[in-house]
Amino acid sequence: MILAKTWTDYEILECGEGMKKERWGDIILVRPDPQIIWPLKSKDWGEFDAFYHRSKKGGGNWEYRRKIPQSWNIQYDSCTFKIRPTDFKHTGLFPEQAVNWDWCRSKIKLSQGSPKILNLFGYTGAATISAARAGAQVCHVDAAKGMVAWCRENASFSGLQNAPIRFIVDDCVKFVEREIRRGSQYDGIIMDPPSYGRGSKGEIWQFDRDLWQLLQRCRKILSASPLFFLVNAYTTGISPTIVGNLLREALSDLKGSVTNGEIGLPIGDSLNALPCGLYARWESQHFSQF
């Protein structure tokens, strides 16, 4: 497991019994996490600003101990991200992904140019912002209009409102198919496909059924000398080795190597870590110094 442990504006303070207590800047949130099946060491959660309560009917609601801003910003490596507690417990950022932002940024800088990067299922665009900050031209694609708008805000907060970022609201599979027909080429691809998704026109996405075909299509839009290909995933029951195998097979004609594993977050000052998903990375043999 690789840990995102260089944050200053975020940390897990404590966790147990299906919940985690986190600091986002100056604001403390307590949220559910299904991975946390160990007991809580403290008798209670102590001081916090907001606590998310799950509903038996699905979803849930926030309980606020004090009035907090509707949204606020935190920083990571000169990038600024908007944080907003949503009705579905999320905040608009997955801090464990910082290890992947760092990795992609290093590859972009090693290229000593302005490579073209495609970010599929881009959500609120933290990977997009990080890649653009490193000097890349980025195409950000997500089927949710609100998430793409959030990415625009993050770009503006990070001083990248004039950076070469394309913001695309589209079904990711359909977009890649059109890019194939247009003859578009990218030097790096990032994707964070959901376990299950539905496009704007009713398109159904299933991770275990559709990932292989998407990887094959993406191979067709890679440039002659690509830098990297990164797959993030949170699908339960899928091993990092499985995704690594798929990526290795899809890019078998290219000279490079694949690594895969878990990503996670440190828990306070303990020796424990919270597993937060998996990754598979392909990197060109010419850019494997990081």
Residue frames as qw, qx, qy, qz and C-alpha x, y, z in Angstrom:
[[0.000, 0.887, 0.461, 0.000, 0.00, 0.00, 0.00],
 [0.375, 0.230, -0.035, 0.898, 1.17, 3.53, -0.78],
 [0.222, -0.710, -0.557, 0.369, 0.01, 6.25, 1.61],
 [0.161, 0.755, 0.159, 0.615, -0.91, 9.87, 0.96],
 [0.639, -0.572, -0.347, 0.379, 1.06, 11.23, 3.90],
 [0.418, 0.038, 0.009, 0.908, 2.29, 14.65, 2.81],
 [0.133, -0.763, -0.458, -0.436, -0.93, 16.58, 3.44],
 [0.179, 0.019, -0.445, 0.877, -1.02, 19.64, 5.69],
 [0.401, -0.077, -0.001, -0.913, -4.67, 20.63, 5.12],
 [0.842, -0.120, -0.276, -0.448, -6.13, 17.16, 5.63],
 [0.128, 0.314, -0.903, 0.264, -5.76, 14.32, 8.12],
 [0.714, -0.372, -0.535, -0.255, -7.68, 11.43, 9.64],
 [0.221, -0.609, 0.478, -0.593, -7.75, 12.10, 13.36],
 [0.380, -0.132, 0.842, -0.359, -9.46, 8.93, 14.50],
 [0.632, 0.083, -0.457, -0.621, -11.62, 6.13, 13.17],
 [0.061, -0.041, 0.966, -0.248, -13.57, 3.09, 14.31],
 [0.318, 0.412, 0.770, -0.370, -16.95, 1.38, 14.18],
 [0.414, 0.577, 0.635, 0.304, -17.61, 2.34, 10.58],
 [0.063, 0.984, 0.166, 0.030, -16.81, 6.06, 10.96],
 [0.661, 0.087, -0.060, 0.743, -13.83, 8.37, 10.47],
 [0.177, -0.922, -0.179, 0.294, -13.07, 11.75, 12.01],
 [0.649, 0.323, 0.217, 0.654, -11.23, 14.04, 9.57],
 [0.148, -0.737, -0.068, 0.656, -9.77, 17.52, 9.54],
 [0.510, 0.580, 0.419, 0.477, -10.38, 19.44, 6.33],
 [0.144, 0.635, -0.071, 0.756, -8.46, 22.67, 6.85],
 [0.094, -0.246, 0.556, -0.788, -9.91, 24.03, 10.09],
 [0.720, -0.101, 0.005, -0.687, -13.16, 22.05, 9.93],
 [0.165, -0.199, 0.954, -0.153, -13.71, 18.64, 11.53],
 [0.735, 0.061, -0.269, -0.620, -16.12, 16.17, 9.91],
 [0.416, -0.162, 0.879, -0.168, -17.19, 12.69, 11.00],
 [0.655, 0.330, -0.321, -0.599, -18.31, 10.46, 8.11],
 [0.921, -0.059, 0.356, -0.145, -19.07, 6.78, 7.47],
 [0.307, 0.594, -0.704, -0.241, -16.55, 4.44, 5.86],
 [0.948, -0.059, -0.077, -0.304, -17.48, 0.77, 5.27],
 [0.689, 0.384, -0.550, 0.274, -13.84, -0.35, 5.48],
 [0.038, -0.470, 0.593, -0.653, -13.58, 0.59, 9.14],
 [0.782, -0.307, -0.466, -0.277, -14.69, -2.53, 11.01],
 [0.531, 0.006, -0.617, 0.580, -12.35, -2.16, 13.99],
 [0.346, -0.752, -0.529, 0.186, -13.50, -0.66, 17.33],
 [0.077, 0.846, -0.043, 0.527, -13.33, 2.99, 18.31],
 [0.550, 0.030, -0.572, 0.608, -10.69, 3.54, 21.00],
 [0.082, -0.144, 0.299, -0.940, -12.33, 6.65, 22.46],
 [0.176, 0.384, 0.809, -0.409, -15.67, 6.62, 24.25],
 [0.385, 0.802, 0.404, -0.212, -17.07, 9.23, 21.87],
 [0.625, 0.544, 0.227, 0.512, -16.04, 11.44, 18.94],
 [0.415, -0.400, -0.141, 0.805, -15.20, 14.47, 21.05],
 [0.148, 0.684, 0.042, -0.713, -15.22, 17.83, 19.31],
 [0.375, 0.203, 0.698, 0.575, -16.39, 18.03, 15.69],
 [0.178, 0.243, -0.070, -0.951, -18.20, 20.47, 13.41],
 [0.717, 0.184, -0.174, -0.649, -20.46, 18.13, 11.45],
 [0.372, -0.142, 0.912, -0.094, -21.49, 14.46, 11.71],
 [0.502, 0.141, -0.540, -0.661, -23.05, 12.48, 8.87],
 [0.545, -0.005, 0.729, -0.415, -25.89, 10.15, 9.89],
 [0.123, 0.019, -0.862, -0.491, -26.87, 7.38, 7.50],
 [0.657, 0.044, 0.166, -0.734, -30.54, 6.71, 6.83],
 [0.532, 0.003, 0.845, -0.049, -31.95, 3.18, 6.71],
 [0.623, 0.655, 0.381, -0.195, -33.80, 4.28, 3.57],
 [0.692, 0.372, 0.214, 0.581, -30.55, 5.31, 1.84],
 [0.175, 0.728, -0.027, 0.662, -28.56, 8.51, 1.87],
 [0.541, -0.443, -0.497, 0.514, -28.49, 10.44, 5.11],
 [0.014, -0.932, -0.142, -0.332, -28.03, 13.90, 6.57],
 [0.458, 0.305, -0.411, 0.727, -25.48, 16.10, 8.29],
 [0.488, -0.794, -0.348, 0.109, -25.79, 17.12, 11.92],
 [0.375, 0.615, -0.178, 0.670, -24.00, 20.45, 12.52],
 [0.559, -0.480, -0.452, 0.502, -22.53, 21.28, 15.91],
 [0.122, -0.653, -0.051, 0.746, -21.77, 24.80, 14.74],
 [0.564, 0.791, 0.148, -0.186, -22.41, 26.87, 11.66],
 [0.551, -0.301, 0.504, 0.593, -19.76, 26.26, 9.02],
 [0.248, 0.482, -0.352, -0.763, -19.36, 27.71, 5.51],
 [0.860, 0.350, 0.149, -0.341, -21.37, 26.07, 2.75],
 [0.895, 0.320, -0.057, 0.305, -17.99, 25.44, 1.11],
 [0.308, -0.877, 0.314, 0.194, -14.35, 26.23, 1.82],
 [0.691, 0.627, -0.358, 0.048, -10.96, 25.66, 0.20],
 [0.749, -0.530, 0.340, 0.204, -7.96, 23.52, 1.08],
 [0.370, 0.796, -0.447, -0.172, -4.56, 23.29, -0.63],
 [0.886, -0.188, 0.369, 0.206, -2.21, 20.59, -1.79],
 [0.609, -0.098, 0.434, 0.656, 1.07, 21.34, -3.52],
 [0.013, -0.276, 0.193, 0.942, 0.02, 24.79, -4.83],
 [0.245, -0.308, -0.717, -0.575, -3.36, 23.47, -6.01],
 [0.278, 0.003, 0.467, -0.839, -6.56, 24.70, -4.37],
 [0.243, -0.252, -0.885, -0.307, -9.71, 22.58, -4.06],
 [0.473, -0.310, 0.055, -0.823, -13.23, 23.47, -3.01],
 [0.145, -0.096, -0.953, 0.247, -14.67, 21.31, -0.23],
 [0.508, -0.164, -0.005, -0.846, -18.41, 21.02, 0.24],
 [0.283, 0.026, 0.916, -0.283, -20.26, 18.42, 2.32],
 [0.417, -0.012, -0.558, -0.717, -22.85, 16.84, 0.03],
 [0.764, -0.187, 0.128, -0.604, -26.09, 14.99, 0.78],
 [0.963, 0.099, -0.244, -0.058, -24.33, 11.70, 0.01],
 [0.773, -0.580, 0.077, 0.247, -21.52, 12.19, 2.62],
 [0.735, 0.237, 0.127, 0.622, -18.87, 13.10, 0.04],
 [0.254, -0.780, -0.074, 0.568, -16.88, 16.35, 0.10],
 [0.521, 0.846, -0.039, -0.101, -15.77, 16.67, -3.53],
 [0.251, 0.733, -0.625, 0.094, -12.25, 15.38, -2.95],
 [0.976, -0.182, -0.110, 0.045, -10.58, 12.02, -2.30],
 [0.166, -0.900, 0.402, 0.001, -7.37, 12.95, -0.45],
 [0.790, -0.251, 0.529, 0.182, -5.80, 9.49, -0.83],
 [0.736, 0.600, 0.243, 0.199, -5.50, 10.23, -4.55],
 [0.065, -0.946, 0.285, 0.138, -2.67, 12.66, -3.78],
 [0.603, -0.372, 0.638, 0.302, -0.23, 9.77, -4.30],
 [0.620, 0.436, 0.575, 0.309, -1.48, 9.46, -7.89],
 [0.199, 0.977, 0.071, -0.001, -1.43, 13.22, -8.49],
 [0.360, -0.770, 0.460, 0.258, 2.22, 13.23, -7.41],
 [0.657, -0.049, 0.679, 0.323, 3.06, 10.32, -9.70],
 [0.515, 0.703, 0.442, 0.214, 1.35, 11.82, -12.77],
 [0.009, 0.992, -0.082, -0.094, 2.91, 15.22, -12.12],
 [0.500, -0.574, 0.548, 0.347, 6.38, 13.67, -11.99],
 [0.632, 0.244, 0.642, 0.358, 5.86, 12.00, -15.38],
 [0.318, 0.899, 0.283, 0.105, 4.62, 15.23, -16.93],
 [0.188, -0.927, 0.266, 0.186, 7.64, 17.15, -15.64],
 [0.617, -0.305, 0.626, 0.366, 10.04, 14.49, -16.90],
 [0.618, 0.560, 0.503, 0.226, 8.60, 14.90, -20.38],
 [0.310, -0.404, 0.129, 0.851, 9.96, 18.47, -20.46],
 [0.011, -0.217, -0.563, -0.797, 7.12, 19.55, -22.71],
 [0.460, 0.058, 0.268, -0.845, 3.38, 20.15, -22.64],
 [0.024, -0.051, -0.976, -0.209, 1.91, 16.66, -23.04],
 [0.557, -0.191, -0.262, -0.765, -1.75, 16.03, -23.76],
 [0.022, -0.012, 0.920, -0.392, -3.51, 14.26, -20.89],
 [0.527, -0.312, -0.489, -0.621, -7.02, 12.78, -20.88],
 [0.125, -0.078, 0.769, -0.622, -8.84, 12.51, -17.54],
 [0.481, -0.247, -0.660, -0.522, -11.89, 10.23, -17.83],
 [0.594, -0.607, -0.528, -0.013, -14.57, 10.08, -15.11],
 [0.409, 0.403, -0.278, 0.770, -12.78, 13.18, -13.89],
 [0.415, -0.639, -0.571, 0.306, -15.18, 14.09, -11.03],
 [0.114, -0.969, -0.144, 0.164, -14.28, 17.51, -9.56],
 [0.596, 0.758, -0.106, 0.244, -10.92, 17.53, -11.29],
 [0.531, -0.777, 0.304, 0.149, -8.18, 17.26, -8.68],
 [0.754, -0.064, 0.480, 0.444, -6.08, 15.14, -11.06],
 [0.455, 0.743, 0.319, 0.373, -6.85, 17.57, -13.88],
 [0.141, -0.983, 0.075, -0.092, -5.74, 20.57, -11.83],
 [0.662, -0.571, 0.406, 0.267, -2.56, 18.84, -10.68],
 [0.721, 0.219, 0.470, 0.460, -1.65, 17.80, -14.25],
 [0.292, 0.872, 0.210, 0.332, -2.33, 21.29, -15.59],
 [0.373, -0.907, 0.187, 0.065, -0.20, 22.80, -12.82],
 [0.718, -0.323, 0.481, 0.386, 2.65, 20.55, -13.96],
 [0.018, 0.526, -0.453, -0.719, 2.38, 21.97, -17.49],
 [0.273, 0.183, 0.904, 0.275, 0.10, 19.54, -19.30],
 [0.430, 0.000, -0.294, -0.854, -2.74, 20.22, -21.70],
 [0.175, 0.086, 0.926, -0.322, -5.68, 18.41, -20.12],
 [0.474, -0.196, -0.500, -0.697, -9.03, 17.18, -21.39],
 [0.198, -0.021, 0.773, -0.602, -11.39, 16.66, -18.44],
 [0.485, -0.138, -0.612, -0.609, -14.44, 14.46, -19.12],
 [0.116, 0.128, 0.855, -0.489, -17.33, 13.57, -16.81],
 [0.100, -0.455, -0.775, -0.426, -20.99, 12.79, -17.49],
 [0.263, -0.747, -0.543, 0.280, -22.16, 14.99, -14.58],
 [0.236, 0.777, 0.134, 0.568, -22.47, 18.67, -15.49],
 [0.462, -0.872, 0.021, -0.158, -22.17, 19.72, -11.84],
 [0.826, -0.372, 0.186, 0.381, -18.87, 17.90, -11.40],
 [0.596, 0.398, 0.221, 0.661, -17.38, 19.54, -14.50],
 [0.073, -0.883, -0.098, -0.452, -18.52, 22.94, -13.19],
 [0.697, -0.706, 0.091, 0.091, -16.83, 22.13, -9.87],
 [0.795, -0.001, 0.204, 0.571, -13.62, 21.34, -11.76],
 [0.297, 0.715, 0.163, 0.611, -13.83, 24.78, -13.43],
 [0.411, -0.884, 0.009, -0.221, -14.07, 26.34, -9.97],
 [0.825, -0.438, 0.167, 0.316, -11.04, 24.39, -8.75],
 [0.656, 0.352, 0.196, 0.639, -9.09, 25.56, -11.79],
 [0.022, 0.843, 0.090, 0.530, -10.01, 29.15, -11.04],
 [0.638, -0.767, 0.063, -0.041, -9.15, 28.82, -7.33],
 [0.829, -0.241, 0.246, 0.440, -5.76, 27.39, -8.37],
 [0.022, -0.755, 0.263, 0.600, -5.04, 30.30, -10.72],
 [0.317, -0.088, 0.823, 0.463, -5.45, 28.05, -13.77],
 [0.480, 0.616, 0.440, -0.445, -8.54, 29.66, -15.29],
 [0.466, 0.761, -0.265, -0.365, -6.55, 30.35, -18.48],
 [0.366, -0.386, 0.829, 0.171, -4.69, 27.04, -18.53],
 [0.451, 0.229, -0.647, -0.571, -5.17, 24.70, -21.54],
 [0.253, 0.094, 0.910, -0.315, -7.95, 22.62, -19.99],
 [0.411, -0.137, -0.565, -0.702, -10.93, 21.35, -22.00],
 [0.355, 0.026, 0.704, -0.615, -14.02, 20.80, -19.87],
 [0.402, 0.010, -0.714, -0.573, -16.27, 18.16, -21.44],
 [0.591, 0.000, 0.558, -0.582, -19.68, 16.98, -20.19],
 [0.673, 0.307, -0.518, -0.429, -20.14, 13.62, -21.90],
 [0.968, -0.170, 0.159, -0.095, -20.41, 9.88, -21.45],
 [0.311, -0.698, 0.587, 0.269, -16.77, 8.77, -21.21],
 [0.625, 0.062, 0.738, 0.245, -17.10, 5.71, -23.45],
 [0.492, 0.775, 0.392, 0.064, -18.91, 7.68, -26.16],
 [0.002, -0.952, 0.227, 0.205, -16.31, 10.43, -25.93],
 [0.452, -0.457, 0.696, 0.320, -13.43, 8.00, -26.44],
 [0.620, 0.376, 0.662, 0.188, -15.21, 6.45, -29.43],
 [0.340, 0.926, 0.161, -0.009, -15.53, 9.90, -31.03],
 [0.220, -0.832, 0.444, 0.250, -11.88, 10.67, -30.28],
 [0.625, -0.084, 0.712, 0.308, -10.93, 7.47, -32.13],
 [0.528, 0.667, 0.495, 0.176, -12.91, 8.60, -35.18],
 [0.101, 0.993, -0.037, -0.050, -11.34, 12.07, -34.98],
 [0.781, 0.372, -0.254, 0.433, -7.83, 10.63, -34.79],
 [0.275, -0.872, 0.233, -0.331, -7.08, 12.37, -31.49],
 [0.767, 0.137, -0.506, 0.370, -3.96, 11.35, -29.59],
 [0.480, -0.832, 0.116, -0.254, -3.00, 11.67, -25.91],
 [0.396, 0.538, -0.662, 0.339, 0.33, 11.25, -24.14],
 [0.052, 0.059, -0.852, 0.518, -1.24, 10.11, -20.90],
 [0.538, -0.402, -0.482, -0.562, -4.60, 8.83, -19.71],
 [0.093, -0.091, 0.736, -0.665, -6.09, 8.93, -16.22],
 [0.545, -0.305, -0.503, -0.598, -9.35, 7.19, -15.43],
 [0.159, -0.100, 0.749, -0.635, -11.37, 6.62, -12.27],
 [0.463, -0.182, -0.634, -0.593, -14.27, 4.47, -13.46],
 [0.561, -0.289, 0.398, -0.666, -17.16, 3.82, -11.06],
 [0.326, -0.017, 0.940, -0.104, -18.41, 0.40, -10.10],
 [0.248, 0.572, 0.767, 0.151, -21.71, 1.23, -11.75],
 [0.005, -0.397, -0.004, 0.918, -22.84, 4.30, -13.65],
 [0.412, 0.648, 0.639, 0.049, -25.53, 5.65, -15.91],
 [0.304, 0.031, 0.281, 0.910, -24.87, 8.14, -18.70],
 [0.227, 0.282, 0.139, -0.922, -27.01, 11.14, -19.64],
 [0.600, 0.181, -0.404, -0.667, -28.83, 9.07, -22.29],
 [0.903, -0.178, 0.140, -0.364, -29.31, 5.98, -20.18],
 [0.646, 0.451, -0.606, 0.112, -25.97, 4.33, -20.99],
 [0.842, -0.525, 0.068, -0.103, -25.09, 1.69, -18.39],
 [0.347, 0.645, -0.635, 0.245, -21.53, 1.24, -17.13],
 [0.901, -0.423, 0.055, -0.079, -20.43, -1.83, -15.16],
 [0.167, -0.802, 0.566, 0.090, -16.82, -1.96, -14.06],
 [0.565, -0.256, 0.777, 0.103, -16.22, -5.70, -14.33],
 [0.684, 0.494, 0.536, 0.035, -18.05, -5.96, -17.65],
 [0.436, 0.882, 0.159, 0.085, -16.90, -2.80, -19.44],
 [0.337, -0.830, 0.314, 0.315, -13.40, -1.88, -18.26],
 [0.640, -0.120, 0.607, 0.455, -11.55, -4.17, -20.69],
 [0.464, 0.649, 0.492, 0.349, -13.32, -2.74, -23.75],
 [0.028, -0.998, -0.039, 0.031, -12.68, 0.81, -22.58],
 [0.512, -0.623, 0.445, 0.389, -8.98, 0.07, -22.09],
 [0.616, 0.199, 0.612, 0.455, -8.82, -1.35, -25.62],
 [0.279, 0.869, 0.340, 0.228, -10.47, 1.77, -27.03],
 [0.261, -0.940, 0.134, 0.176, -8.15, 4.04, -25.05],
 [0.682, -0.248, 0.476, 0.496, -5.14, 2.23, -26.51],
 [0.519, 0.549, 0.486, 0.439, -6.21, 3.59, -29.91],
 [0.065, 0.955, 0.117, 0.265, -5.93, 7.21, -28.79],
 [0.631, -0.647, 0.175, 0.390, -2.52, 6.96, -27.13],
 [0.292, 0.870, -0.341, -0.204, 0.30, 8.75, -28.90],
 [0.811, 0.397, -0.417, 0.102, 3.27, 6.91, -30.41],
 [0.494, 0.186, -0.611, 0.590, 5.36, 7.52, -27.28],
 [0.495, -0.729, -0.263, -0.392, 2.96, 7.84, -24.33],
 [0.002, -0.574, 0.574, -0.584, 4.09, 8.75, -20.83],
 [0.123, -0.041, 0.868, -0.480, 1.67, 6.88, -18.62],
 [0.543, -0.318, -0.538, -0.561, -1.72, 5.27, -18.12],
 [0.058, -0.117, 0.734, -0.667, -3.35, 5.32, -14.67],
 [0.534, -0.401, -0.599, -0.442, -6.47, 3.45, -13.55],
 [0.185, -0.201, 0.627, -0.730, -8.01, 4.23, -10.13],
 [0.553, -0.279, -0.665, -0.417, -10.79, 2.06, -8.77],
 [0.320, -0.276, 0.569, -0.705, -12.97, 1.71, -5.68],
 [0.786, -0.033, -0.378, -0.487, -14.92, -1.35, -6.80],
 [0.574, -0.419, 0.635, -0.304, -15.21, -3.89, -4.01],
 [0.897, 0.093, 0.424, -0.081, -14.29, -7.46, -4.84],
 [0.709, 0.677, -0.101, 0.170, -11.79, -6.42, -7.52],
 [0.770, -0.421, 0.101, 0.469, -8.11, -7.11, -6.82],
 [0.023, 0.855, -0.294, -0.427, -5.39, -4.63, -7.84],
 [0.390, -0.256, 0.798, 0.381, -3.77, -7.55, -9.66],
 [0.486, 0.546, 0.680, 0.058, -6.85, -7.95, -11.86],
 [0.251, 0.944, 0.102, -0.190, -6.74, -4.32, -12.98],
 [0.227, -0.701, 0.563, 0.375, -2.97, -4.53, -13.43],
 [0.519, 0.053, 0.808, 0.274, -3.39, -7.60, -15.62],
 [0.436, 0.757, 0.487, -0.014, -6.00, -5.85, -17.77],
 [0.072, 0.946, -0.162, -0.271, -3.82, -2.78, -18.21],
 [0.379, -0.484, 0.702, 0.360, -0.76, -4.89, -19.05],
 [0.532, 0.301, 0.760, 0.220, -2.72, -6.82, -21.71],
 [0.334, 0.879, 0.322, -0.114, -4.24, -3.67, -23.22],
 [0.103, 0.939, -0.299, -0.133, -0.81, -2.04, -23.59],
 [0.878, -0.214, 0.377, 0.202, 1.20, -5.18, -24.34],
 [0.716, 0.535, 0.179, 0.411, 2.61, -3.75, -27.58],
 [0.041, 0.932, -0.155, 0.326, 4.18, -0.77, -25.78],
 [0.644, 0.168, -0.521, 0.535, 7.56, -0.72, -24.04],
 [0.277, -0.578, 0.260, -0.722, 6.82, -0.05, -20.42],
 [0.290, -0.033, -0.896, 0.335, 5.96, -1.59, -17.09],
 [0.529, -0.553, -0.338, -0.548, 2.86, -2.00, -14.92],
 [0.162, 0.060, -0.768, 0.617, 2.62, -1.73, -11.15],
 [0.507, -0.501, -0.414, -0.566, -0.51, -2.13, -9.05],
 [0.339, -0.099, -0.741, 0.571, -1.58, -2.06, -5.44],
 [0.248, -0.782, -0.569, 0.065, -3.66, -0.29, -2.81],
 [0.157, 0.481, -0.141, 0.851, -3.72, 3.36, -1.87],
 [0.514, -0.614, -0.585, 0.128, -4.54, 4.59, 1.61],
 [0.077, -0.806, 0.111, -0.576, -4.31, 7.23, 4.31],
 [0.359, 0.101, -0.721, 0.584, -2.44, 7.26, 7.61],
 [0.491, -0.698, -0.464, -0.236, -4.59, 7.36, 10.74],
 [0.421, -0.896, 0.079, -0.112, -3.39, 10.04, 13.13],
 [0.001, 0.741, -0.661, 0.120, -0.18, 9.10, 14.90],
 [0.856, -0.157, 0.463, -0.168, -0.97, 5.37, 14.97],
 [0.236, -0.343, 0.808, 0.416, 0.69, 2.66, 12.91],
 [0.497, 0.434, 0.749, -0.057, -2.61, 1.82, 11.24],
 [0.050, 0.202, -0.426, -0.881, -3.69, 2.91, 7.77],
 [0.590, 0.434, 0.458, -0.504, -7.08, 3.18, 6.09],
 [0.354, 0.070, 0.755, 0.547, -7.28, 1.37, 2.72],
 [0.292, 0.583, 0.194, -0.733, -9.05, 3.61, 0.23],
 [0.728, 0.616, 0.012, -0.301, -9.00, 1.89, -3.15],
 [0.800, -0.096, 0.449, 0.387, -6.65, 0.46, -5.72],
 [0.255, 0.816, -0.275, -0.439, -4.47, 1.60, -8.58],
 [0.831, 0.125, 0.400, 0.365, -2.82, 0.17, -11.68],
 [0.061, 0.885, -0.211, -0.410, -0.13, 2.23, -13.42],
 [0.830, 0.310, 0.236, 0.399, 1.58, 1.75, -16.74],
 [0.098, -0.905, 0.188, 0.370, 4.65, 3.89, -17.39],
 [0.709, 0.666, -0.221, 0.069, 6.93, 4.19, -20.38],
 [0.878, -0.184, -0.069, 0.437, 10.38, 2.70, -19.89],
 [0.434, 0.475, -0.018, 0.765, 11.77, 6.13, -20.84],
 [0.222, -0.596, 0.117, -0.763, 10.03, 7.87, -17.90],
 [0.816, -0.382, -0.430, -0.067, 10.35, 5.40, -15.04],
 [0.402, 0.349, -0.495, 0.687, 12.73, 7.34, -12.79],
 [0.346, -0.364, 0.326, -0.801, 10.03, 8.14, -10.18]]
